[in-house]
């Protein structure tokens, strides 16, 4: 786990310590080998798992780090369902404290899903805070009752400071995006003349080029996301528009041909959806 991951783990511990009924929260390297003294109150163990570097498929310029740890609530309980239910409630309260921590929410962000097998089947799989199913750990006779959940916290570690603009509006700045230009072509015309051998090739200049933009839109609410999508669709009006890429490359005469939503709205800390925009650049290379 990286230094960023350890810092997030420490923030999770501070959040858990605010939960009434939990006797302590400990960061451990191997929970099965730790001898944690247990009193009448339950304790929470935080075991670091990994830090994984991820990229959006739309652009590798946006780099994301997802840090995983296992949150385990342990307690010595008497036989009976009611005692186990109380531990389960404390475990859920500890998870809720992490999910709702103002300190954690101030730094985490939605990001790409993880491909690691241990991190699959997570709720809010693109969220800045993700968690898996809660399972009861089966250990040796005499060991304390334990419930465990994998938790993941994600942060951006690198992202561009500029965004594509359309008519000066940063409509795509909310998420990763990339413009992929099509192949360059020039128009020519061949002319024949009586009495001359061969042909005259006339250069008619560059032909319009197809540009495709792939990206991910993000908004605080579903309504705001729909409004952002509608603002982009409003540019499909047959007129020419000014498009400027993130590196400053200007395409002053483009027509927006289509805007395509790629999949359903995905909910993390925000509302997100992948998209594709197709343009025709009438003066490529200007």
Secondary structure, DSSP 8 states (H G I E B T S, - for coil): --HHHHHHHHHHHHHHTTSTTEEEEEEES-TTT------SSEEEEEEEEEEEEEEETTEEEEEEEEEEEEEEEEE---SSHHHHHHHHHHHHHHHHHHHT-HHHHTT--------SGGG-S-BSTTSSEEE---EE----TT--EEEEEEEEEEEEEE--S---EETTB-TTTTS-EEEEE----EEEEEE--TT-SS-EEEEEEE--EEEEEEEEEEESSHHHHHHHHHHHHTT-SSS-EEEE-TTS-EEEEEEEEEEEEEEEEEESSSEEEEEEEEEEETTTT-
